[in-house]
Amino acid sequence: MNVLKKIYKRFATQAIHGGGKDRMPFGEQMAFLRAVGTPGDDYERSYLKYKCFTAACYYHRGRLLFLYNLAAMFALPVYRLKLRRLNRANPVKDQADAVIENVPRLPNTDVIPRELLTQYERKREIHSISYGNAHLNDQGEAIYREVRRRYFGHFYFRLMVLLKLAQFSVYLDSYRPKAVCFYSVEREFESPLQTMLCEAMGARYIAFMHGDYLKSLDFAFQKYSLYYVWDQAYADMFDELQCDFPTRVYRPAKLTGIAGKKEDEDCGYFATYYFSAESEIQVARVQKVFARFEAEGLRIKVRPHPRFSDIPMIQRFFGAENVEDVHEWSLADSIADSIFIVGLNTTVLSEAFFSGKKIVIDDVSAPAVYAELDERGYVSIKREHLLLSELQDMDLSPFTGRCRCEREAR
C-alpha cells in the first residue's frame, strides 16, 4: 500500500500541478461536466467525481490509469483480507471533540478557521496518514459493500474508497469526535462517502480551503457537512461544479497581511517571481523579461515552490544567486523585501495584496493560461494589479538610483 501510495502521489502531483498536455483543456472540462449529468445519490456522486478527476488530470494518460486499475485488482483483495482480520470493535482511545488534520509538509496554522479551534475544546491532531494500521467499522463496511456491488469492475476506485473509509473508521472509532476536519481534499473523490460515514456515526466532516483555486473539473461533485471558503466567489464556483455542501466565508490568517510594510526605497528587490510548477518554456520566458530589469541595474529574485518546482532547472536559467532559498527566507520576509510581487495563478498574490504590496499577474509566460483566468474565477484578476507585459514596458527610471534594488545585498 505504501509503495502504491508513493507511485500515485508522484504521478498525481505531476498531473495536477504540471499542467501541459496531461490535463484536459478547460472548455472540454466544462463540456464533460455537463455531459455526466446530476448524481442520484452520494454513491453516484463519489463515482462521478472519480470520473471527473481522472478525465481532467489524466487526459492523455489512459495507460497510467490502466496500470492503476491493474495494480488495484491485485492489491484490493489482499488489503480487504487484512481489514477483515483486524478487530472492528476497537475501544475508544482518547475521546476528542474534533479530529483535525495538520500535516508537517503543509501545516494548517495559516488557513484553519479560528472558529474551529474555539468551537471544539478537545482536539486530536493528525500529523500523518497510515493505511496499514487502519480498520473498517460496521458502517464503513456497509458503505463499501454497496460500492462493490455497484462498481465491481472499477478496482482503483474501489481500493481508494476502501482506504479512505478505513482511515476515517479509525478516527471515528478511536476518538468518537463530533467533527473530522481536513483540508487539501478538494480533489479526493471519496469525500461524499467519507461524509456519509461521518454523519452515520453522529459526526460532521468539515473541510476548509488551503489556497486560491481556479474552476476545474477535478473539483466537481465534492460533498462535506460544512466547507469554509475565503470568499463568496468560491462558494459560487463550487455550486457551478455541482458540489453539495453548505459554505461559510472566513478570512484565513494568511490573508490578514503576513508581510511587514516597507516603503519602495527600503525594499531590497525590484521584483520577485513566485513559481509553482511552471514548464521550462515558461521559466525561460520569465527569465527573458527579468533580464531586462537586471540590464537596468535593478535587483531581481525568484522563489520556487518548495514541493512542485524544478529548482535545478530554475537555477540554470536565473543563476543560483537569484533563486531564493525557501528554507532560509520566510514567505513573509520574501514578500516584504520586494516592490513588485509577480506570479501567474499563485496564492502568494493574494497574500501580497492583503499585505499592501503591488501585485503583477504574469500574462507572458503562458498566454493561454492567462486568457482563461477570468473565466476560471481567479480572484486576483478582480483586484488592482499590473500585468507582467505592462511592467516589462514600464519606464523604469523612477526606480533606478532611488530604491535599494541597486545596492549590495545585505
RODO-2510 file (C-alpha; in nm, 4 decimals, decimal comma):
residues 410
     n   res          X          Y          Z
     1     m     0,0000     0,0000     0,0000
     2     n     0,2819     0,2413     0,0840
     3     v     0,4549     0,1679    -0,2476
     4     l     0,1326     0,2257    -0,4406
     5     k     0,0715     0,5427    -0,2423
     6     k     0,4151     0,6823    -0,3373
     7     i     0,3663     0,5974    -0,7049
     8     y     0,0203     0,7508    -0,7048
     9     k     0,1403     1,0650    -0,5268
    10     r     0,4216     1,1178    -0,7747
    11     f     0,2087     1,0869    -1,0860
    12     a    -0,0945     1,2616    -0,9378
    13     t     0,1175     1,5616    -0,8360
    14     q     0,2676     1,5765    -1,1840
    15     a    -0,0738     1,5521    -1,3487
    16     i    -0,2383     1,8114    -1,1228
    17     h     0,0374     2,0685    -1,0947
    18     g     0,2488     2,0019    -1,4008
    19     g    -0,0013     2,1491    -1,6469
    20     g     0,0539     2,0985    -2,0174
    21     k    -0,0849     1,8144    -2,2219
    22     d    -0,1648     1,5887    -1,9247
    23     r    -0,4693     1,7971    -1,8359
    24     m    -0,7933     1,8268    -2,0286
    25     p    -0,8437     2,1752    -2,1831
    26     f    -1,0788     2,3881    -1,9765
    27     g    -1,3514     2,4064    -2,2418
    28     e    -1,3587     2,0282    -2,2668
    29     q    -1,3689     2,0031    -1,8878
    30     m    -1,6887     2,2047    -1,8666
    31     a    -1,8429     2,0099    -2,1566
    32     f    -1,7568     1,6863    -1,9734
    33     l    -1,9231     1,8156    -1,6562
    34     r    -2,2429     1,8987    -1,8425
    35     a    -2,2427     1,5575    -2,0106
    36     v    -2,2166     1,3450    -1,6942
    37     g    -2,5381     1,4876    -1,5511
    38     t    -2,6523     1,5066    -1,1892
    39     p    -2,5807     1,2277    -0,9368
    40     g    -2,8772     1,0429    -0,7935
    41     d    -2,7152     0,9777    -0,4547
    42     d    -2,3805     1,0015    -0,2782
    43     y    -2,2529     0,6719    -0,4191
    44     e    -2,3006     0,8056    -0,7694
    45     r    -2,1644     1,1438    -0,6632
    46     s    -1,8414     0,9806    -0,5495
    47     y    -1,8130     0,7796    -0,8717
    48     l    -1,8824     1,0820    -1,0929
    49     k    -1,6189     1,2773    -0,9026
    50     y    -1,3763     0,9939    -0,9717
    51     k    -1,4616     1,0110    -1,3422
    52     c    -1,4146     1,3882    -1,3447
    53     f    -1,0835     1,3701    -1,1589
    54     t    -0,9344     1,1084    -1,3873
    55     a    -1,0644     1,2801    -1,7015
    56     a    -0,9168     1,6170    -1,6028
    57     c    -0,5813     1,5036    -1,4662
    58     y    -0,5015     1,2047    -1,6887
    59     y    -0,6269     1,3397    -2,0183
    60     h    -0,3513     1,1763    -2,2256
    61     r    -0,2511     0,9108    -1,9719
    62     g    -0,5031     0,6356    -2,0189
    63     r    -0,2281     0,3758    -1,9919
    64     l    -0,1364     0,5034    -1,6472
    65     l    -0,4950     0,4646    -1,5320
    66     f    -0,4984     0,1152    -1,6759
    67     l    -0,1907     0,0331    -1,4655
    68     y    -0,3558     0,1809    -1,1556
    69     n    -0,6567    -0,0442    -1,2108
    70     l    -0,4372    -0,3453    -1,2752
    71     a    -0,2361    -0,2882    -0,9573
    72     a    -0,5546    -0,2272    -0,7587
    73     m    -0,7083    -0,5501    -0,8893
    74     f    -0,4336    -0,7465    -0,7134
    75     a    -0,3914    -0,5199    -0,4110
    76     l    -0,7608    -0,4886    -0,3283
    77     p    -0,8286    -0,8468    -0,2120
    78     v    -0,5068    -0,8503    -0,0083
    79     y    -0,5932    -0,5291     0,1720
    80     r    -0,9539    -0,6429     0,2109
    81     l    -0,8351    -0,9610     0,3816
    82     k    -0,6121    -0,7604     0,6146
    83     l    -0,9033    -0,5403     0,7184
    84     r    -1,1213    -0,8449     0,7885
    85     r    -0,8577    -0,9808     1,0257
    86     l    -0,8483    -0,6622     1,2298
    87     n    -1,0846    -0,6102     1,5199
    88     r    -1,3517    -0,3596     1,4141
    89     a    -1,4750    -0,3164     1,7704
    90     n    -1,1805    -0,1050     1,8840
    91     p    -1,2206     0,0695     2,2204
    92     v    -1,2141     0,4477     2,2429
    93     k    -0,8508     0,5505     2,2909
    94     d    -0,8771     0,9172     2,3822
    95     q    -1,2103     1,0830     2,3238
    96     a    -1,1903     1,4148     2,1390
    97     d    -1,4392     1,6724     2,0196
    98     a    -1,2625     1,7095     1,6851
    99     v    -1,0028     1,5253     1,4801
   100     i    -0,8062     1,7881     1,2865
   101     e    -0,5551     1,7229     1,0096
   102     n    -0,2263     1,9152     1,0428
   103     v     0,0465     1,7561     0,8329
   104     p     0,4041     1,8924     0,8581
   105     r     0,4559     1,9238     0,4807
   106     l     0,1507     2,1526     0,4568
   107     p     0,0738     2,2916     0,8044
   108     n    -0,2737     2,4277     0,8685
   109     t    -0,1715     2,7107     1,1006
   110     d    -0,2315     2,9908     0,8474
   111     v    -0,5505     2,8533     0,6903
   112     i    -0,7550     2,6839     0,9630
   113     p    -1,0673     2,8799     1,0646
   114     r    -1,0240     3,0188     1,4142
   115     e    -1,3843     2,9237     1,4771
   116     l    -1,2924     2,5559     1,4609
   117     l    -1,0189     2,5990     1,7191
   118     t    -1,2539     2,7683     1,9640
   119     q    -1,5636     2,5605     1,8913
   120     y    -1,4040     2,2272     1,9805
   121     e    -1,2278     2,2149     2,3152
   122     r    -1,0638     1,8727     2,2963
   123     k    -0,8760     1,8354     1,9702
   124     r    -0,6768     1,5471     1,8276
   125     e    -0,4276     1,6445     1,5572
   126     i    -0,3489     1,4032     1,2742
   127     h     0,0073     1,4529     1,1504
   128     s     0,0352     1,1563     0,9165
   129     i    -0,1885     0,9011     0,7488
   130     s    -0,1243     0,5306     0,7901
   131     y    -0,3380     0,2847     0,5959
   132     g    -0,1503    -0,0152     0,7313
   133     n    -0,2972     0,0219     1,0795
   134     a    -0,6489     0,1046     0,9646
   135     h    -0,9662    -0,0951     1,0174
   136     l    -1,3173    -0,0860     0,8760
   137     n    -1,6065    -0,0429     1,1149
   138     d    -1,9594    -0,1724     1,0563
   139     q    -2,0859     0,1492     0,8999
   140     g    -1,7839     0,1662     0,6701
   141     e    -1,8326    -0,1987     0,5789
   142     a    -2,1915    -0,1357     0,4742
   143     i    -2,0898     0,1604     0,2565
   144     y    -1,8087    -0,0319     0,0918
   145     r    -2,0298    -0,3320     0,0140
   146     e    -2,2673    -0,1066    -0,1770
   147     v    -1,9713     0,0449    -0,3656
   148     r    -1,8529    -0,3047    -0,4573
   149     r    -2,1995    -0,4031    -0,5733
   150     r    -2,2383    -0,1002    -0,7973
   151     y    -1,8846    -0,0583    -0,9289
   152     f    -1,7285    -0,4031    -0,9063
   153     g    -1,5008    -0,3716    -1,2098
   154     h    -1,3589    -0,0324    -1,1103
   155     f    -1,0805    -0,1661    -0,8900
   156     y    -0,8827     0,1559    -0,8471
   157     f    -1,1956     0,3462    -0,7462
   158     r    -1,2938     0,0726    -0,5008
   159     l    -0,9454     0,0497    -0,3489
   160     m    -0,9222     0,4238    -0,2855
   161     v    -1,2710     0,4278    -0,1322
   162     l    -1,1789     0,1344     0,0909
   163     l    -0,8576     0,3056     0,2054
   164     k    -1,0356     0,6295     0,2933
   165     l    -1,3268     0,4588     0,4698
   166     a    -1,0816     0,2542     0,6741
   167     q    -0,8824     0,5652     0,7594
   168     f    -1,1910     0,7516     0,8828
   169     s    -1,3168     0,4427     1,0678
   170     v    -1,0066     0,4651     1,2871
   171     y    -1,0681     0,8317     1,3697
   172     l    -1,4384     0,7822     1,4379
   173     d    -1,3972     0,4657     1,6465
   174     s    -1,0870     0,5762     1,8384
   175     y    -1,1881     0,9292     1,9364
   176     r    -1,5681     0,9458     1,8947
   177     p    -1,5374     1,3027     1,7622
   178     k    -1,8144     1,5485     1,6844
   179     a    -1,6221     1,6561     1,3737
   180     v    -1,3430     1,5430     1,1428
   181     c    -1,1714     1,8491     0,9930
   182     f    -0,9461     1,8096     0,6888
   183     y    -0,8040     2,0387     0,4213
   184     s    -0,6379     1,9983     0,0807
   185     v    -0,9057     1,7396    -0,0018
   186     e    -1,0878     1,9104    -0,2889
   187     r    -0,9793     1,6528    -0,5467
   188     e    -1,0451     1,3460    -0,3305
   189     f    -1,3321     1,1591    -0,4921
   190     e    -1,4057     0,9627    -0,1752
   191     s    -1,5349     1,2704     0,0097
   192     p    -1,9105     1,2031    -0,0431
   193     l    -1,8721     0,8577     0,1107
   194     q    -1,6474     0,9817     0,3905
   195     t    -1,9155     1,2385     0,4707
   196     m    -2,1768     0,9620     0,4669
   197     l    -1,9673     0,7583     0,7121
   198     c    -1,9098     1,0527     0,9469
   199     e    -2,2743     1,1527     0,9559
   200     a    -2,3842     0,7914     1,0085
   201     m    -2,1764     0,7981     1,3276
   202     g    -2,3018     1,1342     1,4502
   203     a    -2,0034     1,3403     1,3358
   204     r    -1,9578     1,6117     1,0756
   205     y    -1,6967     1,6105     0,8015
   206     i    -1,5701     1,9695     0,7792
   207     a    -1,3225     2,0959     0,5202
   208     f    -1,1549     2,4314     0,4584
   209     m    -0,9514     2,5926     0,1839
   210     h    -0,5715     2,5942     0,1794
   211     g    -0,5060     2,8094    -0,1295
   212     d    -0,6615     3,0087    -0,4123
   213     y    -0,8485     2,7865    -0,6590
   214     l    -0,9365     2,8002    -1,0255
   215     k    -1,2536     2,6426    -1,1580
   216     s    -1,1601     2,2889    -1,2582
   217     l    -1,3342     1,9624    -1,3384
   218     d    -1,1409     1,7755    -1,0698
   219     f    -1,3099     1,9957    -0,8053
   220     a    -1,6592     1,8869    -0,9132
   221     f    -1,9094     1,6869    -0,7023
   222     q    -1,7484     1,7428    -0,3633
   223     k    -1,9559     1,6874    -0,0517
   224     y    -1,8943     1,7735     0,3137
   225     s    -2,1060     1,8584     0,6148
   226     l    -1,9585     2,2104     0,6013
   227     y    -1,6973     2,3816     0,3871
   228     y    -1,5147     2,7040     0,4817
   229     v    -1,4316     2,9331     0,1866
   230     w    -1,2242     3,2525     0,1660
   231     d    -1,4742     3,4397    -0,0474
   232     q    -1,8325     3,4024    -0,1681
   233     a    -1,6896     3,3722    -0,5205
   234     y    -1,5558     3,0281    -0,4280
   235     a    -1,8949     2,9178    -0,2965
   236     d    -2,0488     3,0232    -0,6282
   237     m    -1,7768     2,8392    -0,8205
   238     f    -1,8319     2,5156    -0,6291
   239     d    -2,2057     2,5463    -0,6842
   240     e    -2,1418     2,5637    -1,0597
   241     l    -1,9314     2,2479    -1,0247
   242     q    -2,2302     2,0620    -0,8713
   243     c    -2,0770     2,0357    -0,5267
   244     d    -2,3104     1,9674    -0,2351
   245     f    -2,2277     2,1384     0,0933
   246     p    -2,3188     2,4447     0,2984
   247     t    -2,0424     2,7078     0,2973
   248     r    -1,9166     2,9613     0,5466
   249     v    -1,6972     3,2549     0,4440
   250     y    -1,3951     3,3328     0,6640
   251     r    -1,0626     3,5165     0,6396
   252     p    -0,7624     3,2880     0,6993
   253     a    -0,4518     3,4106     0,8788
   254     k    -0,2526     3,4100     0,5550
   255     l    -0,4839     3,6801     0,4136
   256     t    -0,4579     3,9187     0,7083
   257     g    -0,1330     4,0841     0,5951
   258     i     0,1544     3,8465     0,6640
   259     a     0,4329     4,0741     0,5335
   260     g     0,5710     4,3780     0,7117
   261     k     0,5145     4,7130     0,5438
   262     k     0,8154     4,8688     0,3689
   263     e     0,8445     5,1755     0,1538
   264     d     0,9641     5,1097    -0,2002
   265     e     1,3032     5,2706    -0,1337
   266     d     1,3598     5,0319     0,1567
   267     c     1,2974     4,7159    -0,0451
   268     g     1,5954     4,5039    -0,1401
   269     y     1,4481     4,3916    -0,4735
   270     f     1,2613     4,5458    -0,7615
   271     a     1,0610     4,2296    -0,8438
   272     t     1,0237     3,8727    -0,7224
   273     y     0,8628     3,5983    -0,9292
   274     y     0,6858     3,3177    -0,7426
   275     f     0,6914     2,9907    -0,9330
   276     s     0,4632     2,6945    -0,8704
   277     a     0,5029     2,4175    -1,1293
   278     e     0,5952     2,6039    -1,4454
   279     s     0,7412     2,4345    -1,7508
   280     e     1,0889     2,5069    -1,8839
   281     i     0,9383     2,7218    -2,1595
   282     q     0,7551     2,9341    -1,9044
   283     v     1,0659     2,9767    -1,6904
   284     a     1,2643     3,0823    -1,9978
   285     r     1,0043     3,3476    -2,0852
   286     v     1,0071     3,4878    -1,7326
   287     q     1,3868     3,4978    -1,7377
   288     k     1,3822     3,6973    -2,0595
   289     v     1,1608     3,9632    -1,9001
   290     f     1,3598     3,9743    -1,5768
   291     a     1,6847     4,0055    -1,7730
   292     r     1,5621     4,3451    -1,8881
   293     f     1,5198     4,4575    -1,5277
   294     e     1,8707     4,3401    -1,4468
   295     a     2,0040     4,5228    -1,7515
   296     e     1,8644     4,8420    -1,5972
   297     g     2,0586     4,7722    -1,2776
   298     l     1,7578     4,6551    -1,0784
   299     r     1,7873     4,3579    -0,8484
   300     i     1,5503     4,0665    -0,9019
   301     k     1,4949     3,7260    -0,7480
   302     v     1,2702     3,4259    -0,7963
   303     r     1,1196     3,1952    -0,5375
   304     p     1,0494     2,8318    -0,6325
   305     h     0,7634     2,6341    -0,4896
   306     p     0,9121     2,4036    -0,2231
   307     r     0,7193     2,0984    -0,3465
   308     f     0,6314     2,1493    -0,7126
   309     s     0,9153     2,3493    -0,8698
   310     d     1,2101     2,2042    -1,0589
   311     i     1,4689     2,4032    -0,8632
   312     p     1,7818     2,2933    -1,0591
   313     m     1,6105     2,3950    -1,3832
   314     i     1,5165     2,7357    -1,2402
   315     q     1,8726     2,7864    -1,1142
   316     r     2,0028     2,7090    -1,4618
   317     f     1,8047     2,9985    -1,6065
   318     f     1,8400     3,2543    -1,3273
   319     g     2,1619     3,1552    -1,1539
   320     a     2,1627     3,0125    -0,8039
   321     e     2,2330     3,3560    -0,6555
   322     n     1,8945     3,4841    -0,7759
   323     v     1,6927     3,1846    -0,6561
   324     e     1,5623     3,2354    -0,3056
   325     d     1,6190     2,9588    -0,0520
   326     v     1,2720     2,8833     0,0858
   327     h     1,4272     2,7352     0,3995
   328     e     1,6259     3,0483     0,4838
   329     w     1,3711     3,3138     0,3862
   330     s     1,0161     3,3058     0,5162
   331     l     0,7433     3,3886     0,2689
   332     a     0,6520     3,6967     0,4730
   333     d     1,0075     3,8341     0,4552
   334     s     1,0293     3,7444     0,0872
   335     i     0,7151     3,9422     0,0052
   336     a     0,8095     4,2383     0,2241
   337     d     1,1513     4,2871     0,0623
   338     s     1,0284     4,3295    -0,2974
   339     i     0,8431     4,6175    -0,4633
   340     f     0,6576     4,4050    -0,7187
   341     i     0,5231     4,0568    -0,6442
   342     v     0,4833     3,8570    -0,9666
   343     g     0,3120     3,5263    -1,0409
   344     l     0,0639     3,3502    -1,2652
   345     n    -0,2005     3,1821    -1,0506
   346     t    -0,0436     3,1563    -0,7101
   347     t    -0,1913     3,2193    -0,3656
   348     v     0,1134     3,4373    -0,2960
   349     l    -0,0524     3,7157    -0,4968
   350     s    -0,3433     3,7147    -0,2524
   351     e    -0,1076     3,7142     0,0452
   352     a     0,0875     4,0032    -0,1071
   353     f    -0,2268     4,2013    -0,1935
   354     f    -0,3559     4,1862     0,1633
   355     s    -0,0082     4,2903     0,2795
   356     g    -0,0404     4,6105     0,0785
   357     k     0,2070     4,5099    -0,1933
   358     k     0,1907     4,5766    -0,5664
   359     i     0,0897     4,2543    -0,7414
   360     v     0,1686     4,1625    -1,1009
   361     i    -0,0100     3,8856    -1,2905
   362     d     0,2027     3,7042    -1,5467
   363     d     0,0441     3,7272    -1,8919
   364     v     0,3716     3,6493    -2,0716
   365     s     0,4935     3,3007    -1,9807
   366     a     0,1696     3,1132    -2,0609
   367     p    -0,0708     3,3370    -2,2576
   368     a    -0,3306     3,0607    -2,2997
   369     v    -0,3435     3,0012    -1,9235
   370     y    -0,3702     3,3738    -1,8551
   371     a    -0,6535     3,4083    -2,1099
   372     e    -0,8652     3,1618    -1,9072
   373     l    -0,8080     3,3134    -1,5630
   374     d    -1,1175     3,5326    -1,5633
   375     e    -1,3441     3,2546    -1,6898
   376     r    -1,1986     3,0185    -1,4300
   377     g    -1,2753     3,2567    -1,1445
   378     y    -0,9237     3,3680    -1,0470
   379     v    -0,9746     3,6132    -0,7602
   380     s    -0,6567     3,8180    -0,8063
   381     i    -0,7601     3,9253    -1,1533
   382     k    -1,0526     4,1126    -0,9911
   383     r    -0,8156     4,3111    -0,7694
   384     e    -0,5953     4,6054    -0,8550
   385     h    -0,2908     4,4708    -1,0360
   386     l    -0,0401     4,5176    -1,3162
   387     l     0,0336     4,2715    -1,5936
   388     l     0,3865     4,1457    -1,6459
   389     s     0,3760     4,2790    -2,0016
   390     e     0,2963     4,6246    -1,8581
   391     l     0,5772     4,6024    -1,6035
   392     q     0,8114     4,4955    -1,8819
   393     d     0,7275     4,8050    -2,0892
   394     m     0,7211     5,0452    -1,7946
   395     d     0,9567     5,3405    -1,7644
   396     l     1,1991     5,2084    -1,5037
   397     s     1,3864     5,5332    -1,4459
   398     p     1,1848     5,6243    -1,1325
   399     f     1,3198     5,3094    -0,9672
   400     t     1,6786     5,3467    -1,0871
   401     g     1,9023     5,5060    -0,8282
   402     r     1,6197     5,5513    -0,5768
   403     c     1,5375     5,2141    -0,4255
   404     r     1,7695     4,9635    -0,2643
   405     c     1,7325     4,7331    -0,5641
   406     e     2,0692     4,8520    -0,6939
   407     r     2,2502     4,8260    -0,3656
   408     e     2,4566     4,5364    -0,2498
   409     a     2,2548     4,2592    -0,0875
   410     r     2,2566     4,2624     0,2885
***
